[in-house]
């Protein structure tokens, strides 16, 4: 995990972007939004997405009697990214294979050739619906290894260079915008 | 630092004026009746006034090698507090996490603007700048005569000197004080050339002090110098 703090990261970015010392405080305010963007970008990147998946041992959710799990608490506490859920892995102890994520409820309602092999799931709002291989609704806990927004403390060291690059890029874009408006 | 001697300066000024003043007050004692400068205190006051003017010139010069000797620490200043009146610019700022200054003092960073400090103070616990209020510490901004900062309290170095009974300027500028004092003793009925000379010497001496000369050169050499060369 990263040993960087908001202060130390702002120092690095300030030097890389060639900014004066008094700009450091303002740079700190860019870090959290950039972390969020980084999480979204990394989830789409096949090579680096495994760095930012939640720990399935601690990221669990309980299914109700209808086999539906409400993910809203994981969105707020673990910062999981609902729109990037399909790039992770959701497992259930009854199934050797991860749940098959399908795009929408209408597809989930149709019979499919793989229904007996995979437990299927789809998302509607923050509710994750599951479709068991048999007639009974799936019950128990689901474990999620899915993309999430890390805190700076949770950021893997391997992703630090990417975060720094993104921050420097943001700063440069901001400066260009300012320069252009000065010209007008 | 050894300061200029007011006793020595007074003696020299009396000699140059060819005066024989009474000692020591304006009204309490009988004037001497000798020369136009009958009271010694008048000469002392003119020298101390020149000394103060030279002091202001020194402490108003950023980076002057004597400036550090005149700086003293202010009291504890809360966010938005007025700075103490200072001759010359305020010096370094330190912040303390406690409002009563009971914690450790940290050297403060100068922010980019007053707005940057106000934003940091307003959002210090909202996680925008980091995870806690310590992430926006220690920063400050001085605007006009107020200090804005992200600590519990601040203190700064400032110059707080006023005319007393002794000189404040260093002894290596003593001759400049003499010229300034004599310049201030101009009176009707005295050869104007005499005071014009000290006007000129004073301006050159003060310019040399501001330009951080280590010592004011002898009078003959100073008279040959042009003011434009010094500045």
Contacts between the chains, C-beta under 8 A, distances in Angstrom:
chain1	res1	chain2	res2	distance
A	5	B	130	7.0
A	5	B	135	7.3
A	6	B	129	6.4
A	6	B	130	3.5
A	6	B	131	7.1
A	6	B	135	4.9
A	7	B	130	7.0
A	7	B	135	6.1
A	21	B	109	6.5
A	21	B	110	7.7
A	22	B	109	7.1
A	22	B	110	5.7
A	22	B	111	5.7
A	22	B	112	4.3
A	22	B	116	7.9
A	23	B	112	6.1
A	24	B	109	7.2
A	25	B	109	7.6
A	25	B	111	5.7
A	25	B	112	7.3
A	25	B	116	5.7
A	25	B	120	6.0
A	25	B	129	7.0
A	25	B	136	6.6
A	25	B	139	5.6
A	26	B	112	6.6
A	26	B	116	6.4
A	28	B	129	4.4
A	28	B	130	5.9
A	28	B	135	6.4
A	28	B	136	7.5
A	29	B	119	8.0
A	29	B	128	5.3
A	29	B	129	5.5
A	31	B	130	7.7
A	32	B	127	6.9
A	32	B	128	6.8
A	151	B	131	7.5
A	152	B	131	7.7
A	153	B	131	7.9
